[in-house]
Amino acid sequence: MSRALPLSRKVLVLAASTALAAPLLLAGPASGAETGASAQAYTVTPLTFTVEAGGRTCAVDADLYRPAGVDAAHPAPAVVATNGFGGSKADGSTDAIGKAFAERGYVGLVYSGLGFGRSGCLISLDDPRIDGQAATRLLDFLGGTRAADDGTRADFVVKDGAGDPRVGMIGGSYGGAIQLATASVDPRLDALVPLITWNDLAYSLAPNGADRATPGVFKWQWANGFYLMGEGQPLLVPSLDPSRINSLRCLHFVTDACDTLRLLNSGRYPAADTKKMLDFARSVSPVSYLDRVKAPTLIVQGQSDSLFNLNEAQDTYERLQSRGVETKMIWQSWGHSGGQAPGELDLGQGNLESTYVGGRVLAWFDRYLRGDASTDTGAEFAYYRSWQSGYATASRVPALSQKLYLSGDGKLVDNRAKVARGSRTYSNWLVPTSHSESSLTGLIGLPDPQPYDTKGTYLGWTSAPLTAPVDLVGSPKATLRVVSPKTERVQDSGDAADKLVLFAKVYDIAPDGRKTLVNRLVAPVRVPDVTRLFTVELPGIAHRYETGHRLEFVIAASDDAYGGNRGVKPVIVTAAPEDTGTLELPLVKGRVG
């Protein structure tokens, strides 16, 4: 059933819980404080900056962290940070960034993003034309060309030229994308460290693993939760600031953001409206402006993240690298869906020196802010290995290295000659029949039922038990052909909601039959044309399949964290040695079959 959702009671409860319990912060659970052996004293000065943003004039609320001994004669480079969605300069990890880097001799400037905390203006989703331009006002302050509203000036920041401060940015999620947005409109930024952020909001909120030009499948839990967190900001942080209010139909966001959510919730995607939605979502996403980013960028993305998965980081990484921008990438354990592992970075606790990612961040800033050309900034690519509690490194993201075939008897085989002829059928119901996750539970620490699929509403292909461990690092790719006569009759109606929706995923099946959906990740697909082959890029993972375990590739008719099909659409999948679906895997150890 196509899910045409008002802001349901369930979403209200989830979003309200999220807004009260935790904004989208950079830090994970507490893991012990650390300030480093050479921690310095510092002062904190509250400041405001009047900015022009999106045709409005508003104040940005900030705190300036100044290390002791830093002055015009002894300047220091600066680090700027802002909050994750729903947070402010004062939340548990954002202010910790100012403290952590001031203790290490950097000037820190931490601020509440537009529309959050006590900063004015509307929430514009890190639009470079609005949020990015507002951030340049802060760089002007650090460059000494403008004062704060109270007249305070920063004549103690290292400069690379008149009005050009030596400055980097760090932050997670909403505080990650703002770095790229700012760098796209202001070349003065010298180093970026975006964590767990997006590349393309159209993919993030309505992903389509098969075709970015076709509207994807609505991620309704995440999207509605964010919407309510944003609309509730004037209540959570009471303010009479008129720059924070848009209209009764769209209280606190820019109008295009509200229109986008209404369209996604409607379950109807006519071509003209869909184009407007995709154009807006991409205009506020790095995918549309990375060609203007030149600052060295250390990308850190979370493996446990169904909001902004590893594919988004890889897309940003590859785009920057293709342009010759100094770029490296780390896949850490935790993201928006939880997954914090012992010994991982937690800036809320300041454990920079004692963690792998923290050490990489310090080295990045040492190289590009302190100008230490001898600093080793680490491997091109690194990923956390849960099976060995540490990081592995590589010169690049692993490529697809083994192709498996979907046999008509439900087996996943390593040779086309082993494919049995046959066909199998599944169908969706009028309610969701598969579960991957309850999207906000990882963020707010609530339990979540185990993933499941209901018999008759999915098809699976299972490998033989593995004879040795297999390590998969990267994004699997499936090539499929399906038959759906009911879809074929309506898929060209002009409304993308009439196209077939399915969900692709890979399970790890233990010898006792227990199934694990790695990080609860799935690839939603709105099939562009059921009469043609289509290719699905699954979410990236880093996972070991142990000896005796089996891989299962599944396509399911629905998922209760997403929108679904309009009407009942039975699907047939056929197989023959000369013509069958395939699954390609990026393996760094072992083989399947």
WOSUL-V367718 format. One record per residue. RES is the residue in one letter. PHI is phi in whole degrees, 0 to 359 (NA if undefined). PSI is psi in radians with two decimals (* if undefined). OMEGA is omega as a letter, one per 20 degrees, with the letter a starting at -180 (999 if undefined). Layout:
BEGIN
res=RES phi=PHI psi=PSI omega=OMEGA
res=RES phi=PHI psi=PSI omega=OMEGA
END
This chain:
BEGIN
res=M phi=NA psi=2.38 omega=r
res=S phi=288 psi=2.12 omega=a
res=R phi=276 psi=1.77 omega=r
res=A phi=264 psi=1.71 omega=a
res=L phi=256 psi=2.17 omega=q
res=P phi=285 psi=3.14 omega=r
res=L phi=284 psi=1.58 omega=a
res=S phi=290 psi=2.90 omega=a
res=R phi=299 psi=-0.67 omega=r
res=K phi=298 psi=-0.76 omega=r
res=V phi=295 psi=-0.71 omega=r
res=L phi=302 psi=-0.77 omega=a
res=V phi=295 psi=-0.81 omega=a
res=L phi=298 psi=-0.80 omega=a
res=A phi=291 psi=-0.70 omega=r
res=A phi=297 psi=-0.72 omega=r
res=S phi=298 psi=-0.74 omega=a
res=T phi=296 psi=-0.81 omega=a
res=A phi=298 psi=-0.63 omega=a
res=L phi=279 psi=-0.56 omega=a
res=A phi=270 psi=-0.71 omega=a
res=A phi=194 psi=2.05 omega=r
res=P phi=293 psi=2.98 omega=a
res=L phi=284 psi=1.64 omega=a
res=L phi=263 psi=2.94 omega=r
res=L phi=279 psi=-0.58 omega=a
res=A phi=270 psi=2.66 omega=r
res=G phi=265 psi=-2.80 omega=r
res=P phi=300 psi=2.70 omega=a
res=A phi=300 psi=2.44 omega=a
res=S phi=221 psi=0.33 omega=r
res=G phi=105 psi=2.29 omega=a
res=A phi=281 psi=2.67 omega=r
res=E phi=203 psi=2.34 omega=r
res=T phi=240 psi=-0.09 omega=r
res=G phi=90 psi=2.72 omega=a
res=A phi=291 psi=-0.44 omega=a
res=S phi=248 psi=0.69 omega=a
res=A phi=301 psi=2.39 omega=a
res=Q phi=249 psi=2.66 omega=r
res=A phi=287 psi=2.75 omega=a
res=Y phi=205 psi=2.84 omega=r
res=T phi=248 psi=2.70 omega=r
res=V phi=238 psi=2.19 omega=a
res=T phi=237 psi=2.02 omega=r
res=P phi=293 psi=2.39 omega=a
res=L phi=222 psi=2.74 omega=r
res=T phi=233 psi=2.61 omega=r
res=F phi=229 psi=2.15 omega=r
res=T phi=278 psi=2.23 omega=a
res=V phi=230 psi=2.74 omega=r
res=E phi=259 psi=2.17 omega=a
res=A phi=213 psi=2.07 omega=r
res=G phi=61 psi=0.60 omega=a
res=G phi=80 psi=0.15 omega=r
res=R phi=238 psi=2.69 omega=r
res=T phi=253 psi=2.21 omega=a
res=C phi=209 psi=2.94 omega=a
res=A phi=258 psi=2.40 omega=r
res=V phi=256 psi=2.22 omega=a
res=D phi=267 psi=2.17 omega=a
res=A phi=220 psi=2.85 omega=r
res=D phi=233 psi=2.33 omega=r
res=L phi=257 psi=2.14 omega=r
res=Y phi=256 psi=2.06 omega=a
res=R phi=239 psi=2.01 omega=a
res=P phi=295 psi=2.58 omega=r
res=A phi=300 psi=2.41 omega=r
res=G phi=87 psi=-0.11 omega=r
res=V phi=272 psi=2.12 omega=r
res=D phi=208 psi=-2.99 omega=a
res=A phi=300 psi=-0.57 omega=r
res=A phi=277 psi=-0.34 omega=a
res=H phi=227 psi=1.22 omega=a
res=P phi=284 psi=2.85 omega=r
res=A phi=224 psi=2.68 omega=r
res=P phi=291 psi=2.86 omega=a
res=A phi=242 psi=2.67 omega=r
res=V phi=234 psi=2.22 omega=a
res=V phi=250 psi=2.49 omega=r
res=A phi=211 psi=2.66 omega=r
res=T phi=221 psi=3.07 omega=a
res=N phi=278 psi=2.85 omega=r
res=G phi=284 psi=2.97 omega=a
res=F phi=300 psi=2.23 omega=a
res=G phi=90 psi=-0.09 omega=a
res=G phi=259 psi=-2.80 omega=r
res=S phi=200 psi=-3.12 omega=r
res=K phi=297 psi=-0.37 omega=a
res=A phi=263 psi=0.03 omega=a
res=D phi=286 psi=3.01 omega=a
res=G phi=299 psi=-0.48 omega=a
res=S phi=253 psi=-0.50 omega=a
res=T phi=293 psi=-0.83 omega=r
res=D phi=292 psi=-0.47 omega=r
res=A phi=294 psi=-0.49 omega=r
res=I phi=294 psi=-0.79 omega=r
res=G phi=302 psi=-0.79 omega=a
res=K phi=295 psi=-0.81 omega=a
res=A phi=299 psi=-0.74 omega=a
res=F phi=277 psi=-0.48 omega=r
res=A phi=295 psi=-0.66 omega=r
res=E phi=295 psi=-0.37 omega=a
res=R phi=256 psi=0.28 omega=r
res=G phi=92 psi=0.11 omega=r
res=Y phi=266 psi=2.56 omega=r
res=V phi=286 psi=2.24 omega=a
res=G phi=250 psi=2.39 omega=r
res=L phi=230 psi=1.92 omega=a
res=V phi=245 psi=2.28 omega=a
res=Y phi=222 psi=2.77 omega=r
res=S phi=277 psi=2.24 omega=r
res=G phi=297 psi=2.79 omega=a
res=L phi=306 psi=2.25 omega=r
res=G phi=86 psi=-0.02 omega=a
res=F phi=239 psi=2.73 omega=a
res=G phi=57 psi=-2.23 omega=r
res=R phi=253 psi=0.31 omega=r
res=S phi=274 psi=2.49 omega=a
res=G phi=273 psi=-2.92 omega=a
res=C phi=75 psi=2.99 omega=a
res=L phi=275 psi=2.82 omega=r
res=I phi=282 psi=2.05 omega=a
res=S phi=239 psi=0.33 omega=r
res=L phi=61 psi=0.73 omega=r
res=D phi=59 psi=0.66 omega=r
res=D phi=295 psi=2.17 omega=a
res=P phi=299 psi=-0.49 omega=a
res=R phi=284 psi=-0.25 omega=a
res=I phi=238 psi=-1.22 omega=a
res=D phi=296 psi=-0.73 omega=r
res=G phi=296 psi=-0.75 omega=r
res=Q phi=294 psi=-0.64 omega=r
res=A phi=297 psi=-0.69 omega=a
res=A phi=295 psi=-0.49 omega=r
res=T phi=296 psi=-0.46 omega=r
res=R phi=298 psi=-0.64 omega=r
res=L phi=289 psi=-0.61 omega=r
res=L phi=292 psi=-0.61 omega=r
res=D phi=301 psi=-0.72 omega=r
res=F phi=298 psi=-0.84 omega=a
res=L phi=294 psi=-0.47 omega=r
res=G phi=277 psi=-0.06 omega=r
res=G phi=83 psi=0.12 omega=a
res=T phi=267 psi=-0.23 omega=r
res=R phi=220 psi=2.66 omega=r
res=A phi=259 psi=2.80 omega=r
res=A phi=292 psi=2.99 omega=a
res=D phi=299 psi=-0.48 omega=a
res=D phi=270 psi=0.11 omega=r
res=G phi=94 psi=-0.10 omega=r
res=T phi=298 psi=2.39 omega=r
res=R phi=238 psi=2.67 omega=r
res=A phi=250 psi=1.61 omega=r
res=D phi=258 psi=0.35 omega=a
res=F phi=236 psi=0.37 omega=r
res=V phi=254 psi=2.37 omega=r
res=V phi=303 psi=2.40 omega=a
res=K phi=237 psi=2.52 omega=r
res=D phi=263 psi=0.00 omega=a
res=G phi=169 psi=3.07 omega=a
res=A phi=301 psi=2.13 omega=r
res=G phi=72 psi=0.19 omega=a
res=D phi=244 psi=1.63 omega=a
res=P phi=285 psi=2.65 omega=r
res=R phi=278 psi=1.87 omega=a
res=V phi=213 psi=2.45 omega=r
res=G phi=237 psi=2.97 omega=r
res=M phi=228 psi=2.61 omega=r
res=I phi=213 psi=2.59 omega=r
res=G phi=164 psi=2.90 omega=a
res=G phi=242 psi=2.62 omega=r
res=S phi=62 psi=-2.01 omega=r
res=Y phi=298 psi=-0.55 omega=r
res=G phi=280 psi=-0.02 omega=r
res=G phi=265 psi=-0.83 omega=a
res=A phi=296 psi=-0.56 omega=a
res=I phi=299 psi=-0.50 omega=r
res=Q phi=296 psi=-0.81 omega=r
res=L phi=292 psi=-0.66 omega=r
res=A phi=298 psi=-0.75 omega=a
res=T phi=292 psi=-0.77 omega=a
res=A phi=297 psi=-0.46 omega=a
res=S phi=286 psi=-0.33 omega=r
res=V phi=244 psi=-0.08 omega=a
res=D phi=216 psi=1.86 omega=a
res=P phi=286 psi=0.00 omega=a
res=R phi=286 psi=-0.30 omega=r
res=L phi=294 psi=2.36 omega=a
res=D phi=254 psi=-0.33 omega=a
res=A phi=198 psi=2.45 omega=a
res=L phi=233 psi=2.51 omega=r
res=V phi=225 psi=1.38 omega=r
res=P phi=278 psi=2.26 omega=r
res=L phi=247 psi=2.51 omega=r
res=I phi=38 psi=1.02 omega=a
res=T phi=234 psi=-3.11 omega=a
res=W phi=259 psi=2.81 omega=r
res=N phi=252 psi=-0.67 omega=a
res=D phi=214 psi=1.85 omega=a
res=L phi=297 psi=-0.47 omega=r
res=A phi=298 psi=-0.71 omega=r
res=Y phi=286 psi=-0.65 omega=a
res=S phi=296 psi=-0.78 omega=a
res=L phi=263 psi=-0.38 omega=r
res=A phi=215 psi=1.24 omega=a
res=P phi=290 psi=2.54 omega=r
res=N phi=228 psi=1.86 omega=a
res=G phi=289 psi=-0.14 omega=a
res=A phi=254 psi=-0.50 omega=a
res=D phi=197 psi=1.94 omega=a
res=R phi=290 psi=-0.31 omega=r
res=A phi=280 psi=-0.36 omega=r
res=T phi=264 psi=2.30 omega=r
res=P phi=308 psi=2.45 omega=a
res=G phi=273 psi=-2.70 omega=a
res=V phi=250 psi=2.17 omega=a
res=F phi=296 psi=2.16 omega=r
res=K phi=273 psi=1.33 omega=a
res=W phi=290 psi=-0.56 omega=a
res=Q phi=291 psi=-0.89 omega=r
res=W phi=299 psi=-0.85 omega=a
res=A phi=296 psi=-0.80 omega=a
res=N phi=290 psi=-0.57 omega=r
res=G phi=298 psi=-0.79 omega=r
res=F phi=298 psi=-0.74 omega=a
res=Y phi=301 psi=-0.80 omega=a
res=L phi=289 psi=-0.58 omega=r
res=M phi=298 psi=-0.72 omega=a
res=G phi=290 psi=-0.82 omega=a
res=E phi=295 psi=-0.43 omega=a
res=G phi=274 psi=0.00 omega=a
res=Q phi=303 psi=-0.77 omega=r
res=P phi=296 psi=-0.36 omega=r
res=L phi=274 psi=-0.70 omega=a
res=L phi=289 psi=-0.62 omega=r
res=V phi=234 psi=1.48 omega=a
res=P phi=307 psi=2.35 omega=a
res=S phi=202 psi=2.49 omega=r
res=L phi=258 psi=0.21 omega=a
res=D phi=295 psi=1.99 omega=a
res=P phi=293 psi=-0.33 omega=r
res=S phi=290 psi=-0.25 omega=a
res=R phi=271 psi=-0.13 omega=a
res=I phi=250 psi=2.28 omega=r
res=N phi=261 psi=-1.28 omega=a
res=S phi=202 psi=3.01 omega=r
res=L phi=293 psi=-0.50 omega=r
res=R phi=279 psi=-0.36 omega=a
res=C phi=210 psi=1.53 omega=a
res=L phi=294 psi=-0.84 omega=a
res=H phi=231 psi=-0.16 omega=r
res=F phi=263 psi=2.89 omega=r
res=V phi=293 psi=2.64 omega=a
res=T phi=301 psi=-0.69 omega=a
res=D phi=299 psi=-0.57 omega=r
res=A phi=293 psi=-0.76 omega=r
res=C phi=293 psi=-0.71 omega=r
res=D phi=298 psi=-0.67 omega=r
res=T phi=297 psi=-0.80 omega=a
res=L phi=295 psi=-0.71 omega=r
res=R phi=298 psi=-0.73 omega=r
res=L phi=297 psi=-0.79 omega=a
res=L phi=297 psi=-0.71 omega=r
res=N phi=289 psi=-0.42 omega=a
res=S phi=292 psi=-0.47 omega=a
res=G phi=78 psi=0.14 omega=r
res=R phi=236 psi=2.28 omega=a
res=Y phi=229 psi=1.14 omega=r
res=P phi=299 psi=2.66 omega=a
res=A phi=303 psi=-0.84 omega=a
res=A phi=296 psi=-0.79 omega=r
res=D phi=294 psi=-0.65 omega=a
res=T phi=294 psi=-0.72 omega=r
res=K phi=299 psi=-0.75 omega=r
res=K phi=298 psi=-0.73 omega=r
res=M phi=298 psi=-0.86 omega=a
res=L phi=296 psi=-0.71 omega=r
res=D phi=298 psi=-0.75 omega=r
res=F phi=293 psi=-0.86 omega=a
res=A phi=303 psi=-0.68 omega=a
res=R phi=281 psi=-0.45 omega=r
res=S phi=293 psi=-0.41 omega=r
res=V phi=257 psi=0.37 omega=a
res=S phi=236 psi=2.57 omega=r
res=P phi=306 psi=-0.52 omega=a
res=V phi=306 psi=-0.48 omega=a
res=S phi=269 psi=-0.24 omega=a
res=Y phi=224 psi=0.16 omega=a
res=L phi=299 psi=-0.43 omega=r
res=D phi=295 psi=-0.22 omega=r
res=R phi=257 psi=0.02 omega=a
res=V phi=268 psi=2.21 omega=a
res=K phi=239 psi=-0.21 omega=a
res=A phi=288 psi=2.42 omega=r
res=P phi=307 psi=2.30 omega=a
res=T phi=230 psi=2.14 omega=r
res=L phi=258 psi=1.90 omega=a
res=I phi=268 psi=2.24 omega=r
res=V phi=236 psi=2.09 omega=a
res=Q phi=234 psi=2.67 omega=a
res=G phi=264 psi=2.38 omega=r
res=Q phi=289 psi=-0.61 omega=r
res=S phi=268 psi=1.42 omega=a
res=D phi=202 psi=1.79 omega=r
res=S phi=271 psi=-0.10 omega=r
res=L phi=275 psi=-1.03 omega=r
res=F phi=239 psi=1.64 omega=a
res=N phi=281 psi=3.14 omega=a
res=L phi=296 psi=-0.48 omega=r
res=N phi=299 psi=-0.59 omega=a
res=E phi=294 psi=-0.76 omega=r
res=A phi=296 psi=-0.73 omega=a
res=Q phi=295 psi=-0.65 omega=r
res=D phi=298 psi=-0.76 omega=r
res=T phi=295 psi=-0.78 omega=r
res=Y phi=302 psi=-0.86 omega=a
res=E phi=292 psi=-0.63 omega=r
res=R phi=294 psi=-0.79 omega=r
res=L phi=294 psi=-0.78 omega=r
res=Q phi=299 psi=-0.65 omega=a
res=S phi=295 psi=-0.37 omega=r
res=R phi=263 psi=0.03 omega=r
res=G phi=84 psi=0.20 omega=r
res=V phi=284 psi=2.35 omega=r
res=E phi=296 psi=1.97 omega=a
res=T phi=217 psi=2.35 omega=r
res=K phi=225 psi=2.82 omega=a
res=M phi=221 psi=2.44 omega=r
res=I phi=233 psi=2.32 omega=r
res=W phi=256 psi=1.74 omega=r
res=Q phi=277 psi=3.12 omega=a
res=S phi=284 psi=-0.77 omega=a
res=W phi=259 psi=2.65 omega=r
res=G phi=209 psi=-2.68 omega=a
res=H phi=294 psi=-0.38 omega=a
res=S phi=265 psi=0.18 omega=a
res=G phi=103 psi=-2.47 omega=r
res=G phi=86 psi=0.19 omega=a
res=Q phi=301 psi=2.21 omega=r
res=A phi=252 psi=2.65 omega=r
res=P phi=302 psi=2.42 omega=r
res=G phi=83 psi=0.12 omega=r
res=E phi=270 psi=2.81 omega=a
res=L phi=302 psi=2.36 omega=r
res=D phi=215 psi=1.61 omega=a
res=L phi=296 psi=-0.39 omega=r
res=G phi=299 psi=-0.41 omega=r
res=Q phi=253 psi=-0.05 omega=r
res=G phi=70 psi=0.45 omega=a
res=N phi=272 psi=1.02 omega=a
res=L phi=287 psi=-0.92 omega=a
res=E phi=295 psi=-0.53 omega=a
res=S phi=266 psi=0.06 omega=a
res=T phi=238 psi=2.67 omega=a
res=Y phi=299 psi=-0.89 omega=a
res=V phi=294 psi=-0.70 omega=r
res=G phi=301 psi=-0.74 omega=r
res=G phi=296 psi=-0.64 omega=r
res=R phi=294 psi=-0.68 omega=r
res=V phi=297 psi=-0.83 omega=r
res=L phi=299 psi=-0.72 omega=r
res=A phi=295 psi=-0.67 omega=r
res=W phi=300 psi=-0.81 omega=a
res=F phi=288 psi=-0.62 omega=r
res=D phi=302 psi=-0.74 omega=a
res=R phi=289 psi=-0.83 omega=a
res=Y phi=259 psi=-0.26 omega=r
res=L phi=253 psi=-0.75 omega=r
res=R phi=274 psi=-0.20 omega=r
res=G phi=75 psi=0.44 omega=r
res=D phi=273 psi=1.65 omega=a
res=A phi=294 psi=-0.28 omega=a
res=S phi=276 psi=-0.14 omega=a
res=T phi=291 psi=2.28 omega=r
res=D phi=275 psi=2.03 omega=a
res=T phi=271 psi=0.09 omega=r
res=G phi=93 psi=-3.07 omega=a
res=A phi=291 psi=2.72 omega=r
res=E phi=300 psi=-0.67 omega=a
res=F phi=217 psi=2.36 omega=r
res=A phi=220 psi=2.60 omega=r
res=Y phi=216 psi=2.50 omega=r
res=Y phi=285 psi=2.36 omega=r
res=R phi=249 psi=1.86 omega=a
res=S phi=295 psi=-0.46 omega=a
res=W phi=280 psi=-0.20 omega=r
res=Q phi=231 psi=0.08 omega=r
res=S phi=51 psi=0.95 omega=r
res=G phi=184 psi=-3.04 omega=a
res=Y phi=253 psi=2.52 omega=r
res=A phi=250 psi=2.70 omega=a
res=T phi=234 psi=2.77 omega=a
res=A phi=205 psi=2.84 omega=r
res=S phi=280 psi=-0.23 omega=r
res=R phi=197 psi=2.96 omega=r
res=V phi=290 psi=2.31 omega=a
res=P phi=303 psi=2.48 omega=r
res=A phi=272 psi=2.85 omega=r
res=L phi=299 psi=2.30 omega=a
res=S phi=228 psi=-0.23 omega=r
res=Q phi=219 psi=2.37 omega=r
res=K phi=251 psi=2.25 omega=r
res=L phi=248 psi=2.77 omega=a
res=Y phi=240 psi=2.51 omega=a
res=L phi=269 psi=1.89 omega=a
res=S phi=275 psi=2.66 omega=a
res=G phi=292 psi=-0.23 omega=r
res=D phi=262 psi=0.20 omega=r
res=G phi=88 psi=0.14 omega=r
res=K phi=266 psi=2.66 omega=r
res=L phi=252 psi=1.92 omega=a
res=V phi=241 psi=2.78 omega=a
res=D phi=262 psi=0.11 omega=a
res=N phi=214 psi=2.34 omega=a
res=R phi=302 psi=-0.57 omega=a
res=A phi=294 psi=-0.34 omega=a
res=K phi=274 psi=-0.05 omega=a
res=V phi=288 psi=2.21 omega=r
res=A phi=271 psi=2.47 omega=r
res=R phi=289 psi=2.51 omega=r
res=G phi=165 psi=2.98 omega=r
res=S phi=219 psi=2.60 omega=r
res=R phi=222 psi=2.75 omega=a
res=T phi=229 psi=2.51 omega=r
res=Y phi=223 psi=2.94 omega=r
res=S phi=209 psi=2.62 omega=r
res=N phi=281 psi=2.83 omega=r
res=W phi=255 psi=-3.09 omega=r
res=L phi=276 psi=0.00 omega=r
res=V phi=228 psi=2.73 omega=r
res=P phi=298 psi=2.48 omega=a
res=T phi=235 psi=0.08 omega=r
res=S phi=230 psi=2.64 omega=r
res=H phi=227 psi=2.22 omega=r
res=S phi=253 psi=-0.80 omega=a
res=E phi=198 psi=2.81 omega=r
res=S phi=259 psi=1.90 omega=b
res=S phi=303 psi=-0.61 omega=a
res=L phi=268 psi=-0.07 omega=a
res=T phi=293 psi=-0.62 omega=r
res=G phi=295 psi=-0.53 omega=a
res=L phi=285 psi=-0.64 omega=a
res=I phi=250 psi=0.13 omega=r
res=G phi=77 psi=0.46 omega=r
res=L phi=264 psi=2.69 omega=r
res=P phi=290 psi=2.71 omega=a
res=D phi=224 psi=2.30 omega=r
res=P phi=303 psi=2.68 omega=r
res=Q phi=294 psi=2.57 omega=r
res=P phi=301 psi=2.60 omega=r
res=Y phi=205 psi=2.83 omega=r
res=D phi=226 psi=2.46 omega=a
res=T phi=269 psi=2.33 omega=a
res=K phi=308 psi=2.38 omega=r
res=G phi=89 psi=-0.16 omega=a
res=T phi=246 psi=0.24 omega=r
res=Y phi=203 psi=2.88 omega=r
res=L phi=232 psi=2.49 omega=r
res=G phi=230 psi=2.60 omega=r
res=W phi=234 psi=2.17 omega=a
res=T phi=241 psi=2.39 omega=r
res=S phi=281 psi=2.93 omega=r
res=A phi=291 psi=2.76 omega=r
res=P phi=303 psi=2.44 omega=a
res=L phi=287 psi=2.45 omega=r
res=T phi=268 psi=-0.15 omega=r
res=A phi=202 psi=2.80 omega=a
res=P phi=299 psi=2.58 omega=r
res=V phi=234 psi=2.18 omega=r
res=D phi=254 psi=2.11 omega=a
res=L phi=250 psi=2.17 omega=a
res=V phi=225 psi=1.88 omega=r
res=G phi=133 psi=-2.81 omega=a
res=S phi=252 psi=1.95 omega=r
res=P phi=297 psi=2.76 omega=r
res=K phi=227 psi=2.25 omega=r
res=A phi=247 psi=2.44 omega=r
res=T phi=244 psi=2.16 omega=a
res=L phi=229 psi=2.67 omega=r
res=R phi=227 psi=2.21 omega=r
res=V phi=235 psi=2.77 omega=r
res=V phi=240 psi=2.19 omega=r
res=S phi=212 psi=1.52 omega=a
res=P phi=304 psi=-0.68 omega=a
res=K phi=297 psi=-0.69 omega=r
res=T phi=293 psi=-0.73 omega=a
res=E phi=302 psi=-0.58 omega=a
res=R phi=288 psi=-0.42 omega=a
res=V phi=240 psi=-0.12 omega=a
res=Q phi=293 psi=-0.29 omega=r
res=D phi=256 psi=0.47 omega=a
res=S phi=290 psi=-0.27 omega=a
res=G phi=96 psi=-0.12 omega=r
res=D phi=245 psi=1.99 omega=a
res=A phi=299 psi=-0.32 omega=r
res=A phi=295 psi=-0.30 omega=r
res=D phi=277 psi=-0.14 omega=r
res=K phi=283 psi=2.78 omega=a
res=L phi=288 psi=2.38 omega=r
res=V phi=247 psi=2.36 omega=r
res=L phi=213 psi=2.98 omega=a
res=F phi=228 psi=2.14 omega=a
res=A phi=257 psi=2.50 omega=a
res=K phi=198 psi=2.88 omega=r
res=V phi=232 psi=2.18 omega=r
res=Y phi=260 psi=2.75 omega=r
res=D phi=250 psi=2.03 omega=a
res=I phi=254 psi=2.09 omega=r
res=A phi=284 psi=2.86 omega=r
res=P phi=303 psi=-0.49 omega=r
res=D phi=273 psi=0.09 omega=r
res=G phi=95 psi=-0.15 omega=r
res=R phi=294 psi=2.36 omega=a
res=K phi=250 psi=2.37 omega=r
res=T phi=239 psi=2.15 omega=r
res=L phi=268 psi=1.85 omega=a
res=V phi=302 psi=2.11 omega=a
res=N phi=54 psi=0.32 omega=r
res=R phi=58 psi=0.58 omega=a
res=L phi=264 psi=2.44 omega=r
res=V phi=226 psi=2.85 omega=r
res=A phi=247 psi=1.74 omega=r
res=P phi=291 psi=2.50 omega=a
res=V phi=224 psi=2.25 omega=r
res=R phi=253 psi=1.86 omega=a
res=V phi=293 psi=2.15 omega=a
res=P phi=300 psi=-0.70 omega=a
res=D phi=201 psi=1.98 omega=a
res=V phi=287 psi=-0.10 omega=r
res=T phi=271 psi=-0.01 omega=a
res=R phi=232 psi=2.73 omega=r
res=L phi=301 psi=2.56 omega=r
res=F phi=219 psi=2.68 omega=a
res=T phi=246 psi=2.39 omega=a
res=V phi=243 psi=2.18 omega=r
res=E phi=267 psi=2.04 omega=r
res=L phi=277 psi=2.77 omega=r
res=P phi=299 psi=2.49 omega=r
res=G phi=292 psi=2.56 omega=r
res=I phi=218 psi=2.89 omega=r
res=A phi=229 psi=1.87 omega=a
res=H phi=210 psi=2.46 omega=r
res=R phi=259 psi=2.21 omega=r
res=Y phi=264 psi=2.00 omega=a
res=E phi=283 psi=2.87 omega=r
res=T phi=306 psi=2.36 omega=a
res=G phi=88 psi=-0.26 omega=r
res=H phi=279 psi=2.88 omega=r
res=R phi=233 psi=2.61 omega=r
res=L phi=267 psi=2.41 omega=r
res=E phi=234 psi=2.14 omega=r
res=F phi=264 psi=2.28 omega=a
res=V phi=232 psi=2.43 omega=r
res=I phi=243 psi=2.22 omega=a
res=A phi=241 psi=2.72 omega=a
res=A phi=280 psi=-0.34 omega=a
res=S phi=202 psi=3.01 omega=r
res=D phi=201 psi=2.26 omega=a
res=D phi=285 psi=-0.06 omega=r
res=A phi=269 psi=-0.01 omega=a
res=Y phi=226 psi=2.89 omega=r
res=G phi=294 psi=3.13 omega=a
res=G phi=212 psi=-2.71 omega=a
res=N phi=281 psi=2.60 omega=r
res=R phi=270 psi=1.93 omega=a
res=G phi=80 psi=3.00 omega=r
res=V phi=274 psi=2.23 omega=a
res=K phi=228 psi=1.61 omega=r
res=P phi=298 psi=2.58 omega=a
res=V phi=229 psi=2.38 omega=r
res=I phi=245 psi=2.37 omega=r
res=V phi=238 psi=2.13 omega=a
res=T phi=251 psi=2.79 omega=r
res=A phi=216 psi=2.50 omega=r
res=A phi=207 psi=2.69 omega=a
res=P phi=306 psi=-0.59 omega=a
res=E phi=272 psi=-0.15 omega=a
res=D phi=202 psi=1.73 omega=r
res=T phi=207 psi=2.90 omega=r
res=G phi=288 psi=2.80 omega=a
res=T phi=226 psi=2.77 omega=r
res=L phi=228 psi=2.10 omega=r
res=E phi=254 psi=2.41 omega=a
res=L phi=237 psi=2.42 omega=r
res=P phi=270 psi=1.66 omega=a
res=L phi=257 psi=2.40 omega=r
res=V phi=251 psi=-0.14 omega=r
res=K phi=205 psi=2.34 omega=r
res=G phi=78 psi=3.09 omega=r
res=R phi=219 psi=2.76 omega=r
res=V phi=260 psi=2.31 omega=r
res=G phi=100 psi=* omega=999
END
